[in-house]
Amino acid sequence: QKEVEQDPGPLSVPEGAIVSLNCTYSNSAFQYFMWYRQYSRKGPELLMYTYSSGNKEDGRFTAQVDKSSKYISLFIRDSQPSDSATYLCAMTYSGGGADGLTFGKGAHVIIPP
Amino acid sequence: EPEVTQTPSHQVTQMGQEVILRCVPISNHLYFYWYRQILGQKVEFLVSFYNNEISEKSEIFDDQFSVERPDGSNFTLKIRSTKLEDSAMYFCASTKDRFNTEAFFGQGTRLTVV
């Protein structure tokens, strides 16, 4: 059963604070984990991907994966009003076919100016 | 920067009509995908396409849907007889490889069935 759970929020965070987002999943066959940002009525935009447990950093973004707990996180440091968006976690298998991504519902993040 | 382009941005159609949604994937990408997002719900995988054939499809992708790469650049999704519940944003995506870790999405086509 493919299932990814993500708290949809909304999550309001003061400017400059850390945004903390997470997803849980139930299928241990998921091997690749992505975070996307989506603005209203636009397509998802890839922020980061990772495939191993541990942390991966890219600028103000840190992605964390804990495969033993089936839990992934995204942290956004020094948050800006322009970071206000919906953040989607996504994951996929490492199978032989071009498996589609399984998305969480998305978390709506608001950073007031 | 290369991007996936989708046309039209918005399509209104009557129930029972056929629609074709169009996508131009990134030129050196080999795998192509369609997803849909019903308002307020998750982005859902419909189908993947590689080497001129369907690679994977979800249970949503039933006989009313079909995909085609009619030429070297376009990738289309056809819905044969639209239903009200087909109203959604439809996103096309493409990747270089099958691992799908760096999928680039288009801006979407908003389909409204009336």
gemmi code that builds the backbone of each chain (N, CA, C; Angstrom):
import gemmi

chains = {
    "A": [
        ("GLN", (0.840, -1.187, 0.000), (0.000, 0.000, 0.000), (0.883, 1.248, 0.000)),
        ("LYS", (0.742, 2.083, -1.059), (1.507, 3.313, -1.087), (0.808, 4.326, -0.205)),
        ("GLU", (1.514, 4.855, 0.757), (0.877, 5.882, 1.573), (1.924, 6.804, 2.155)),
        ("VAL", (1.699, 8.074, 1.985), (2.563, 9.099, 2.533), (1.690, 10.081, 3.291)),
        ("GLU", (2.041, 10.331, 4.524), (1.269, 11.238, 5.364), (2.040, 12.524, 5.603)),
        ("GLN", (1.352, 13.637, 5.466), (1.962, 14.941, 5.682), (0.912, 15.866, 6.278)),
        ("ASP", (1.245, 16.511, 7.365), (0.337, 17.454, 8.004), (0.176, 18.664, 7.079)),
        ("PRO", (-1.048, 18.966, 6.639), (-1.237, 20.030, 5.638), (-1.122, 21.454, 6.172)),
        ("GLY", (-1.074, 21.613, 7.514), (-0.980, 22.959, 8.071), (-2.318, 23.675, 7.981)),
        ("PRO", (-2.355, 25.015, 7.894), (-1.211, 25.874, 7.581), (-0.256, 26.056, 8.753)),
        ("LEU", (0.980, 26.347, 8.405), (2.030, 26.578, 9.372), (2.520, 28.010, 9.177)),
        ("SER", (2.336, 28.834, 10.206), (2.771, 30.219, 10.146), (4.024, 30.372, 11.000)),
        ("VAL", (5.057, 30.929, 10.381), (6.362, 31.025, 11.033), (6.858, 32.454, 10.897)),
        ("PRO", (7.387, 33.065, 11.967), (7.909, 34.426, 11.829), (9.126, 34.456, 10.921)),
        ("GLU", (9.258, 35.576, 10.214), (10.406, 35.760, 9.331), (11.706, 35.577, 10.088)),
        ("GLY", (12.627, 34.811, 9.483), (13.919, 34.561, 10.106), (13.964, 33.290, 10.938)),
        ("ALA", (12.818, 32.723, 11.238), (12.779, 31.495, 12.044), (13.016, 30.272, 11.164)),
        ("ILE", (13.139, 29.108, 11.808), (13.320, 27.843, 11.080), (11.947, 27.214, 10.818)),
        ("VAL", (11.737, 26.819, 9.568), (10.539, 26.065, 9.205), (10.886, 24.582, 9.277)),
        ("SER", (10.050, 23.831, 9.939), (10.278, 22.397, 10.091), (9.071, 21.640, 9.530)),
        ("LEU", (9.337, 20.816, 8.536), (8.274, 20.053, 7.870), (8.639, 18.581, 7.896)),
        ("ASN", (7.630, 17.717, 7.924), (7.954, 16.305, 7.917), (6.874, 15.477, 7.257)),
        ("CYS", (7.247, 14.279, 6.881), (6.336, 13.291, 6.301), (6.681, 11.934, 6.883)),
        ("THR", (5.673, 11.111, 7.004), (5.889, 9.716, 7.357), (5.368, 8.845, 6.226)),
        ("TYR", (5.934, 7.664, 6.114), (5.496, 6.753, 5.073), (5.436, 5.347, 5.630)),
        ("SER", (4.686, 4.501, 4.949), (4.478, 3.164, 5.493), (5.195, 2.070, 4.692)),
        ("ASN", (5.552, 2.363, 3.456), (6.119, 1.336, 2.586), (7.641, 1.429, 2.575)),
        ("SER", (8.296, 0.422, 3.115), (9.758, 0.442, 3.198), (10.420, 0.287, 1.827)),
        ("ALA", (9.651, 0.026, 0.787), (10.215, -0.076, -0.566), (10.582, 1.294, -1.136)),
        ("PHE", (10.078, 2.373, -0.550), (10.472, 3.701, -1.018), (11.962, 3.903, -0.742)),
        ("GLN", (12.688, 4.343, -1.754), (14.130, 4.484, -1.625), (14.626, 5.896, -1.900)),
        ("TYR", (13.851, 6.671, -2.659), (14.275, 8.013, -3.032), (13.252, 9.003, -2.497)),
        ("PHE", (13.758, 10.096, -1.932), (12.895, 11.026, -1.224), (13.161, 12.449, -1.723)),
        ("MET", (12.085, 13.140, -2.053), (12.201, 14.462, -2.641), (11.343, 15.463, -1.871)),
        ("TRP", (11.737, 16.698, -1.943), (10.910, 17.806, -1.469), (10.682, 18.766, -2.637)),
        ("TYR", (9.429, 19.125, -2.821), (9.036, 20.070, -3.849), (8.364, 21.272, -3.210)),
        ("ARG", (8.468, 22.396, -3.887), (7.761, 23.616, -3.496), (6.741, 23.903, -4.586)),
        ("GLN", (5.545, 24.280, -4.176), (4.490, 24.572, -5.147), (3.804, 25.875, -4.758)),
        ("TYR", (3.842, 26.828, -5.670), (3.087, 28.052, -5.495), (1.696, 27.847, -6.065)),
        ("SER", (0.768, 28.690, -5.646), (-0.635, 28.512, -5.999), (-0.821, 28.404, -7.513)),
        ("ARG", (-1.469, 27.353, -7.951), (-1.812, 27.107, -9.356), (-0.585, 27.013, -10.263)),
        ("LYS", (0.541, 26.571, -9.690), (1.757, 26.347, -10.470), (2.188, 24.893, -10.307)),
        ("GLY", (3.146, 24.483, -11.125), (3.663, 23.131, -11.014), (4.654, 22.991, -9.872)),
        ("PRO", (4.807, 21.772, -9.336), (5.820, 21.544, -8.297), (7.220, 21.826, -8.818)),
        ("GLU", (8.038, 22.385, -7.938), (9.425, 22.738, -8.281), (10.333, 21.974, -7.320)),
        ("LEU", (11.258, 21.196, -7.861), (12.127, 20.377, -7.026), (13.065, 21.239, -6.193)),
        ("LEU", (13.094, 20.948, -4.886), (14.045, 21.608, -3.989), (15.262, 20.712, -3.738)),
        ("MET", (14.989, 19.486, -3.330), (16.080, 18.583, -2.974), (15.636, 17.143, -3.122)),
        ("TYR", (16.606, 16.264, -3.318), (16.310, 14.848, -3.224), (17.427, 14.158, -2.470)),
        ("THR", (17.105, 13.050, -1.865), (18.101, 12.252, -1.172), (17.673, 10.796, -1.207)),
        ("TYR", (18.613, 9.897, -1.009), (18.267, 8.476, -1.055), (18.861, 7.697, 0.112)),
        ("SER", (19.589, 8.361, 0.972), (20.151, 7.629, 2.102), (19.707, 8.273, 3.408)),
        ("SER", (19.716, 7.488, 4.450), (19.407, 8.046, 5.765), (20.481, 9.058, 6.137)),
        ("GLY", (20.050, 10.086, 6.849), (20.986, 11.134, 7.236), (20.537, 12.482, 6.719)),
        ("ASN", (21.437, 13.430, 6.773), (21.136, 14.805, 6.391), (21.779, 15.172, 5.068)),
        ("LYS", (21.096, 16.044, 4.333), (21.663, 16.629, 3.120), (21.330, 18.108, 3.144)),
        ("GLU", (22.334, 18.920, 2.923), (22.155, 20.364, 3.025), (22.344, 21.020, 1.664)),
        ("ASP", (21.518, 22.047, 1.402), (21.668, 22.826, 0.175), (21.229, 24.250, 0.490)),
        ("GLY", (22.213, 25.104, 0.747), (21.901, 26.476, 1.100), (21.127, 26.545, 2.404)),
        ("ARG", (19.960, 27.152, 2.376), (19.147, 27.278, 3.589), (18.306, 26.036, 3.864)),
        ("PHE", (18.363, 25.066, 2.981), (17.518, 23.871, 3.099), (18.327, 22.671, 3.587)),
        ("THR", (17.741, 21.913, 4.515), (18.314, 20.654, 4.964), (17.235, 19.583, 4.896)),
        ("ALA", (17.541, 18.508, 4.193), (16.634, 17.366, 4.139), (17.197, 16.266, 5.026)),
        ("GLN", (16.315, 15.618, 5.734), (16.715, 14.568, 6.670), (15.867, 13.337, 6.402)),
        ("VAL", (16.499, 12.180, 6.378), (15.784, 10.930, 6.154), (16.147, 9.956, 7.264)),
        ("ASP", (15.132, 9.333, 7.826), (15.339, 8.263, 8.803), (14.552, 7.063, 8.297)),
        ("LYS", (15.230, 6.176, 7.590), (14.536, 5.040, 6.985), (14.038, 4.062, 8.032)),
        ("SER", (14.724, 3.964, 9.157), (14.286, 3.007, 10.177), (12.954, 3.429, 10.785)),
        ("SER", (12.720, 4.733, 10.866), (11.458, 5.253, 11.394), (10.473, 5.595, 10.292)),
        ("LYS", (10.894, 5.523, 9.063), (10.076, 5.886, 7.898), (9.594, 7.328, 8.054)),
        ("TYR", (10.546, 8.217, 8.175), (10.257, 9.606, 8.530), (11.236, 10.484, 7.787)),
        ("ILE", (10.717, 11.509, 7.097), (11.610, 12.450, 6.434), (11.245, 13.866, 6.858)),
        ("SER", (12.234, 14.746, 6.819), (12.024, 16.126, 7.265), (12.691, 17.094, 6.303)),
        ("LEU", (12.173, 18.297, 6.298), (12.795, 19.408, 5.587), (12.852, 20.586, 6.550)),
        ("PHE", (14.027, 21.187, 6.650), (14.202, 22.370, 7.479), (14.604, 23.537, 6.569)),
        ("ILE", (13.977, 24.671, 6.804), (14.316, 25.880, 6.056), (14.806, 26.905, 7.076)),
        ("ARG", (16.075, 27.261, 6.955), (16.657, 28.241, 7.887), (16.425, 29.656, 7.372)),
        ("ASP", (16.451, 30.610, 8.306), (16.353, 32.029, 7.944), (15.191, 32.249, 6.962)),
        ("SER", (14.023, 31.831, 7.347), (12.875, 31.847, 6.440), (12.522, 33.269, 6.013)),
        ("GLN", (12.076, 33.386, 4.766), (11.732, 34.656, 4.152), (10.266, 34.623, 3.694)),
        ("PRO", (9.649, 35.790, 3.565), (8.269, 35.792, 3.036), (8.148, 35.085, 1.689)),
        ("SER", (9.209, 35.123, 0.877), (9.170, 34.452, -0.426), (9.156, 32.926, -0.302)),
        ("ASP", (9.425, 32.414, 0.902), (9.336, 30.972, 1.137), (7.893, 30.523, 1.366)),
        ("SER", (6.990, 31.471, 1.449), (5.569, 31.126, 1.632), (5.083, 30.357, 0.408)),
        ("ALA", (4.665, 29.142, 0.646), (4.279, 28.235, -0.451), (3.757, 26.954, 0.166)),
        ("THR", (3.389, 26.021, -0.685), (3.061, 24.669, -0.229), (4.251, 23.772, -0.507)),
        ("TYR", (4.651, 23.009, 0.499), (5.807, 22.129, 0.379), (5.319, 20.677, 0.355)),
        ("LEU", (5.733, 19.985, -0.690), (5.290, 18.617, -0.915), (6.451, 17.667, -0.714)),
        ("CYS", (6.248, 16.631, 0.079), (7.222, 15.553, 0.075), (6.792, 14.549, -0.992)),
        ("ALA", (7.767, 13.860, -1.544), (7.480, 12.859, -2.568), (8.511, 11.755, -2.454)),
        ("MET", (8.135, 10.568, -2.864), (9.072, 9.451, -2.785), (8.769, 8.456, -3.885)),
        ("THR", (9.772, 7.621, -4.168), (9.596, 6.650, -5.225), (10.452, 5.425, -4.941)),
        ("TYR", (10.198, 4.379, -5.731), (10.904, 3.124, -5.577), (12.182, 3.125, -6.406)),
        ("SER", (12.924, 2.094, -6.287), (14.087, 1.919, -7.157), (13.857, 0.748, -8.085)),
        ("GLY", (12.649, 0.553, -8.497), (12.296, -0.567, -9.359), (12.781, -0.400, -10.778)),
        ("GLY", (12.515, -1.365, -11.588), (13.026, -1.358, -12.953), (12.271, -0.434, -13.881)),
        ("GLY", (11.020, -0.131, -13.555), (10.240, 0.739, -14.419), (10.356, 2.177, -13.983)),
        ("ALA", (9.771, 3.075, -14.731), (9.762, 4.492, -14.378), (8.595, 4.727, -13.436)),
        ("ASP", (8.804, 4.353, -12.182), (7.734, 4.512, -11.210), (7.424, 5.980, -10.979)),
        ("GLY", (6.169, 6.281, -10.849), (5.778, 7.646, -10.543), (6.103, 8.004, -9.114)),
        ("LEU", (6.063, 9.271, -8.836), (6.264, 9.751, -7.485), (4.974, 9.609, -6.696)),
        ("THR", (5.128, 9.268, -5.416), (4.002, 9.283, -4.488), (4.176, 10.498, -3.601)),
        ("PHE", (3.189, 11.369, -3.624), (3.278, 12.634, -2.920), (2.525, 12.612, -1.603)),
        ("GLY", (3.002, 13.437, -0.668), (2.191, 13.813, 0.475), (1.198, 14.873, 0.049)),
        ("LYS", (0.296, 15.214, 0.945), (-0.752, 16.163, 0.590), (-0.217, 17.588, 0.446)),
        ("GLY", (0.943, 17.850, 1.044), (1.506, 19.193, 0.985), (1.224, 19.956, 2.259)),
        ("ALA", (2.187, 20.757, 2.672), (2.036, 21.587, 3.876), (2.108, 23.049, 3.452)),
        ("HIS", (1.068, 23.795, 3.818), (1.004, 25.208, 3.438), (1.758, 26.037, 4.481)),
        ("VAL", (2.800, 26.715, 4.042), (3.659, 27.497, 4.928), (3.446, 28.986, 4.663)),
        ("ILE", (3.245, 29.725, 5.738), (3.027, 31.181, 5.628), (4.107, 31.872, 6.445)),
        ("ILE", (4.826, 32.784, 5.796), (5.832, 33.579, 6.503), (5.483, 35.045, 6.282)),
        ("PRO", (4.827, 35.641, 7.239), (4.389, 37.037, 7.059), (5.577, 37.986, 7.036)),
        ("PRO", (5.503, 39.037, 6.217), (6.610, 40.022, 6.187), (6.634, 40.859, 7.460)),
    ],
    "B": [
        ("GLU", (17.085, 28.505, -18.621), (16.990, 27.167, -18.035), (15.910, 26.365, -18.768)),
        ("PRO", (16.205, 25.106, -19.079), (15.200, 24.309, -19.799), (13.964, 24.103, -18.920)),
        ("GLU", (12.824, 23.998, -19.580), (11.592, 23.813, -18.822), (10.610, 22.944, -19.603)),
        ("VAL", (9.686, 22.392, -18.866), (8.589, 21.633, -19.452), (7.450, 22.609, -19.715)),
        ("THR", (6.929, 22.596, -20.918), (5.833, 23.516, -21.235), (4.559, 22.739, -21.510)),
        ("GLN", (3.459, 23.271, -21.051), (2.162, 22.626, -21.220), (1.168, 23.604, -21.836)),
        ("THR", (0.356, 23.062, -22.733), (-0.729, 23.856, -23.330), (-1.992, 23.011, -23.410)),
        ("PRO", (-3.173, 23.635, -23.296), (-3.367, 25.015, -22.871), (-3.173, 25.148, -21.369)),
        ("SER", (-3.197, 26.371, -20.865), (-3.084, 26.542, -19.416), (-4.435, 26.251, -18.744)),
        ("HIS", (-5.509, 26.494, -19.481), (-6.843, 26.224, -18.950), (-7.733, 25.728, -20.078)),
        ("GLN", (-8.450, 24.649, -19.813), (-9.358, 24.063, -20.809), (-10.700, 23.809, -20.149)),
        ("VAL", (-11.726, 24.327, -20.762), (-13.089, 24.050, -20.293), (-13.753, 23.167, -21.341)),
        ("THR", (-14.366, 22.086, -20.899), (-14.988, 21.170, -21.842), (-16.301, 20.663, -21.277)),
        ("GLN", (-17.158, 20.235, -22.176), (-18.427, 19.671, -21.721), (-18.254, 18.190, -21.425)),
        ("MET", (-18.999, 17.732, -20.457), (-18.975, 16.319, -20.081), (-19.226, 15.450, -21.312)),
        ("GLY", (-18.425, 14.396, -21.445), (-18.575, 13.491, -22.574), (-17.690, 13.838, -23.757)),
        ("GLN", (-17.104, 15.031, -23.755), (-16.227, 15.432, -24.857), (-14.818, 14.880, -24.645)),
        ("GLU", (-14.090, 14.795, -25.724), (-12.689, 14.368, -25.676), (-11.796, 15.601, -25.517)),
        ("VAL", (-10.749, 15.467, -24.727), (-9.760, 16.542, -24.624), (-8.366, 15.971, -24.818)),
        ("ILE", (-7.503, 16.796, -25.346), (-6.090, 16.438, -25.491), (-5.271, 17.515, -24.812)),
        ("LEU", (-4.472, 17.090, -23.855), (-3.573, 17.988, -23.156), (-2.172, 17.774, -23.714)),
        ("ARG", (-1.488, 18.882, -23.930), (-0.199, 18.794, -24.612), (0.959, 19.225, -23.727)),
        ("CYS", (2.094, 18.613, -23.975), (3.291, 18.867, -23.173), (4.497, 18.793, -24.095)),
        ("VAL", (5.459, 19.679, -23.849), (6.760, 19.551, -24.500), (7.770, 19.325, -23.388)),
        ("PRO", (8.265, 18.091, -23.246), (9.242, 17.795, -22.189), (10.585, 18.456, -22.495)),
        ("ILE", (11.481, 18.403, -21.524), (12.837, 18.900, -21.726), (13.523, 18.020, -22.757)),
        ("SER", (14.269, 18.634, -23.658), (14.676, 17.952, -24.895), (15.564, 16.732, -24.692)),
        ("ASN", (16.427, 16.707, -23.699), (17.304, 15.546, -23.540), (16.784, 14.554, -22.500)),
        ("HIS", (15.538, 14.745, -22.076), (14.938, 13.806, -21.131), (14.309, 12.635, -21.881)),
        ("LEU", (14.298, 11.487, -21.205), (13.853, 10.268, -21.865), (12.559, 9.709, -21.287)),
        ("TYR", (12.219, 10.114, -20.071), (11.045, 9.568, -19.393), (10.034, 10.697, -19.203)),
        ("PHE", (8.788, 10.373, -19.446), (7.739, 11.391, -19.398), (6.591, 10.873, -18.545)),
        ("TYR", (5.952, 11.813, -17.862), (4.935, 11.441, -16.876), (3.745, 12.390, -16.961)),
        ("TRP", (2.606, 11.869, -16.582), (1.431, 12.700, -16.317), (0.977, 12.443, -14.885)),
        ("TYR", (0.641, 13.567, -14.223), (0.073, 13.550, -12.883), (-1.184, 14.410, -12.909)),
        ("ARG", (-2.045, 14.189, -11.916), (-3.170, 15.108, -11.780), (-3.297, 15.518, -10.308)),
        ("GLN", (-3.894, 16.676, -10.108), (-4.127, 17.174, -8.746), (-5.532, 17.749, -8.702)),
        ("ILE", (-6.427, 17.000, -8.097), (-7.769, 17.521, -7.856), (-7.660, 18.591, -6.779)),
        ("LEU", (-8.451, 19.635, -6.904), (-8.367, 20.780, -5.990), (-8.386, 20.349, -4.534)),
        ("GLY", (-7.357, 20.745, -3.806), (-7.290, 20.447, -2.379), (-6.765, 19.065, -2.043)),
        ("GLN", (-6.394, 18.300, -3.082), (-5.931, 16.933, -2.836), (-4.470, 16.751, -3.266)),
        ("LYS", (-3.993, 15.533, -3.091), (-2.601, 15.228, -3.406), (-2.361, 15.240, -4.914)),
        ("VAL", (-1.128, 15.467, -5.285), (-0.696, 15.205, -6.653), (-0.633, 13.680, -6.819)),
        ("GLU", (-1.279, 13.188, -7.864), (-1.371, 11.732, -8.062), (-0.743, 11.330, -9.394)),
        ("PHE", (0.018, 10.284, -9.363), (0.657, 9.741, -10.570), (-0.391, 9.074, -11.459)),
        ("LEU", (-0.321, 9.361, -12.747), (-1.199, 8.696, -13.711), (-0.420, 7.651, -14.519)),
        ("VAL", (0.651, 8.096, -15.189), (1.299, 7.223, -16.152), (2.723, 7.697, -16.418)),
        ("SER", (3.595, 6.748, -16.738), (4.937, 7.081, -17.212), (5.141, 6.472, -18.590)),
        ("PHE", (6.042, 7.058, -19.347), (6.197, 6.723, -20.763), (7.661, 6.751, -21.103)),
        ("TYR", (8.128, 5.687, -21.752), (9.540, 5.609, -22.125), (9.654, 4.819, -23.405)),
        ("ASN", (10.495, 5.265, -24.294), (10.771, 4.530, -25.525), (9.487, 4.226, -26.289)),
        ("ASN", (8.623, 5.209, -26.341), (7.372, 5.144, -27.103), (6.352, 4.142, -26.592)),
        ("GLU", (6.469, 3.812, -25.301), (5.418, 2.982, -24.740), (5.229, 3.288, -23.259)),
        ("ILE", (4.071, 2.893, -22.756), (3.783, 3.094, -21.345), (4.713, 2.223, -20.525)),
        ("SER", (5.337, 2.824, -19.513), (6.218, 2.092, -18.621), (5.470, 1.629, -17.369)),
        ("GLU", (4.794, 2.546, -16.724), (3.985, 2.231, -15.541), (2.699, 3.058, -15.612)),
        ("LYS", (1.652, 2.543, -14.982), (0.434, 3.332, -14.870), (-0.252, 3.030, -13.546)),
        ("SER", (-1.004, 3.997, -13.064), (-1.720, 3.814, -11.812), (-3.132, 3.314, -12.101)),
        ("GLU", (-3.817, 2.998, -11.030), (-5.194, 2.506, -11.178), (-6.137, 3.605, -11.688)),
        ("ILE", (-5.699, 4.852, -11.565), (-6.521, 5.952, -12.085), (-6.537, 5.928, -13.611)),
        ("PHE", (-5.458, 5.512, -14.205), (-5.262, 5.544, -15.664), (-6.019, 4.392, -16.282)),
        ("ASP", (-7.319, 4.605, -16.470), (-8.144, 3.538, -17.038), (-8.313, 3.730, -18.550)),
        ("ASP", (-9.247, 3.010, -19.123), (-9.376, 2.975, -20.583), (-9.774, 4.307, -21.205)),
        ("GLN", (-10.234, 5.246, -20.426), (-10.601, 6.529, -21.002), (-9.370, 7.414, -21.251)),
        ("PHE", (-8.238, 7.023, -20.686), (-7.011, 7.792, -20.845), (-6.104, 7.122, -21.872)),
        ("SER", (-5.371, 7.924, -22.601), (-4.308, 7.390, -23.440), (-3.210, 8.448, -23.554)),
        ("VAL", (-2.001, 7.987, -23.838), (-0.872, 8.891, -24.014), (-0.194, 8.564, -25.332)),
        ("GLU", (0.466, 9.599, -25.841), (1.099, 9.445, -27.142), (2.249, 10.428, -27.251)),
        ("ARG", (3.266, 10.014, -28.004), (4.322, 10.956, -28.366), (4.279, 11.029, -29.902)),
        ("PRO", (3.460, 11.935, -30.403), (3.189, 11.922, -31.853), (4.367, 12.351, -32.716)),
        ("ASP", (5.316, 13.081, -32.123), (6.496, 13.504, -32.872), (7.662, 13.559, -31.898)),
        ("GLY", (8.770, 14.174, -32.303), (9.953, 14.147, -31.458), (9.908, 15.066, -30.255)),
        ("SER", (8.883, 15.904, -30.157), (8.898, 16.867, -29.059), (7.648, 16.823, -28.181)),
        ("ASN", (6.487, 16.531, -28.748), (5.262, 16.599, -27.967), (4.939, 15.295, -27.256)),
        ("PHE", (4.259, 15.434, -26.132), (3.777, 14.286, -25.355), (2.356, 14.650, -24.951)),
        ("THR", (1.393, 13.819, -25.305), (-0.008, 14.201, -25.090), (-0.729, 13.225, -24.179)),
        ("LEU", (-1.717, 13.758, -23.498), (-2.651, 12.964, -22.698), (-4.042, 13.197, -23.272)),
        ("LYS", (-4.692, 12.121, -23.661), (-6.048, 12.222, -24.191), (-7.022, 11.628, -23.196)),
        ("ILE", (-8.090, 12.347, -22.941), (-9.181, 11.815, -22.131), (-10.367, 11.689, -23.072)),
        ("ARG", (-10.821, 10.445, -23.265), (-11.772, 10.176, -24.355), (-13.161, 10.744, -24.105)),
        ("SER", (-13.706, 10.534, -22.970), (-15.067, 10.961, -22.672), (-15.062, 11.530, -21.264)),
        ("THR", (-14.902, 12.842, -21.181), (-14.643, 13.454, -19.878), (-15.849, 13.362, -18.950)),
        ("LYS", (-15.508, 13.225, -17.656), (-16.532, 13.204, -16.609), (-16.295, 14.412, -15.706)),
        ("LEU", (-17.290, 14.761, -14.934), (-17.135, 15.897, -14.014), (-15.939, 15.696, -13.094)),
        ("GLU", (-15.732, 14.452, -12.649), (-14.646, 14.172, -11.702), (-13.260, 14.206, -12.337)),
        ("ASP", (-13.184, 14.419, -13.652), (-11.884, 14.603, -14.304), (-11.375, 16.032, -14.151)),
        ("SER", (-12.209, 16.916, -13.614), (-11.778, 18.294, -13.383), (-10.622, 18.299, -12.399)),
        ("ALA", (-9.492, 18.864, -12.808), (-8.272, 18.830, -12.000), (-7.193, 19.626, -12.718)),
        ("MET", (-6.070, 19.817, -12.024), (-4.844, 20.280, -12.682), (-4.107, 19.043, -13.178)),
        ("TYR", (-3.666, 19.076, -14.397), (-2.890, 17.978, -14.959), (-1.470, 18.485, -15.203)),
        ("PHE", (-0.520, 17.778, -14.621), (0.884, 18.157, -14.747), (1.636, 17.124, -15.565)),
        ("CYS", (2.441, 17.629, -16.460), (3.382, 16.799, -17.189), (4.747, 16.953, -16.514)),
        ("ALA", (5.530, 15.901, -16.512), (6.880, 15.958, -15.948), (7.809, 15.133, -16.828)),
        ("SER", (9.094, 15.434, -16.740), (10.072, 14.626, -17.471), (11.327, 14.460, -16.630)),
        ("THR", (12.030, 13.362, -16.882), (13.290, 13.068, -16.196), (14.290, 12.488, -17.184)),
        ("LYS", (15.571, 12.594, -16.801), (16.634, 12.011, -17.639), (16.648, 10.498, -17.503)),
        ("ASP", (16.372, 10.019, -16.264), (16.511, 8.586, -16.023), (15.279, 8.051, -15.300)),
        ("ARG", (15.276, 6.741, -15.109), (14.086, 6.096, -14.551), (13.955, 6.277, -13.050)),
        ("PHE", (15.015, 6.795, -12.388), (14.958, 6.877, -10.933), (14.082, 8.022, -10.448)),
        ("ASN", (13.776, 8.942, -11.369), (12.750, 9.944, -11.081), (13.107, 10.837, -9.910)),
        ("THR", (14.405, 11.012, -9.660), (14.792, 11.836, -8.516), (14.840, 13.313, -8.868)),
        ("GLU", (14.918, 13.628, -10.124), (14.977, 15.031, -10.546), (13.949, 15.265, -11.635)),
        ("ALA", (12.697, 15.172, -11.235), (11.605, 15.379, -12.181), (11.318, 16.866, -12.306)),
        ("PHE", (11.211, 17.324, -13.522), (10.840, 18.703, -13.805), (9.378, 18.720, -14.247)),
        ("PHE", (8.611, 19.567, -13.592), (7.185, 19.645, -13.869), (6.851, 20.875, -14.704)),
        ("GLY", (5.839, 20.731, -15.541), (5.277, 21.881, -16.227), (4.371, 22.670, -15.293)),
        ("GLN", (3.849, 23.765, -15.814), (2.995, 24.637, -15.014), (1.568, 24.111, -14.908)),
        ("GLY", (1.245, 23.100, -15.668), (-0.053, 22.465, -15.520), (-1.103, 22.976, -16.486)),
        ("THR", (-2.077, 22.134, -16.738), (-3.291, 22.510, -17.463), (-4.452, 22.319, -16.512)),
        ("ARG", (-5.203, 23.401, -16.319), (-6.388, 23.282, -15.457), (-7.554, 22.847, -16.338)),
        ("LEU", (-8.050, 21.653, -16.098), (-9.171, 21.118, -16.871), (-10.445, 21.274, -16.051)),
        ("THR", (-11.415, 21.923, -16.639), (-12.718, 22.075, -16.009), (-13.760, 21.400, -16.882)),
        ("VAL", (-14.423, 20.411, -16.327), (-15.476, 19.704, -17.062), (-16.825, 20.196, -16.528)),
        ("VAL", (-17.658, 20.672, -17.450), (-18.960, 21.239, -17.035), (-20.112, 20.397, -17.579)),
    ],
}
model = gemmi.Model(1)
for chain_id, residues in chains.items():
    chain = gemmi.Chain(chain_id)
    for i, (resn, *xyz) in enumerate(residues, 1):
        res = gemmi.Residue()
        res.name, res.seqid = resn, gemmi.SeqId(i, " ")
        for name, pos in zip(("N", "CA", "C"), xyz):
            atom = gemmi.Atom()
            atom.name, atom.element = name, gemmi.Element(name[0])
            atom.pos, atom.b_iso = gemmi.Position(*pos), 0.0
            res.add_atom(atom)
        chain.add_residue(res)
    model.add_chain(chain)
structure = gemmi.Structure()
structure.add_model(model)
structure.setup_entities()
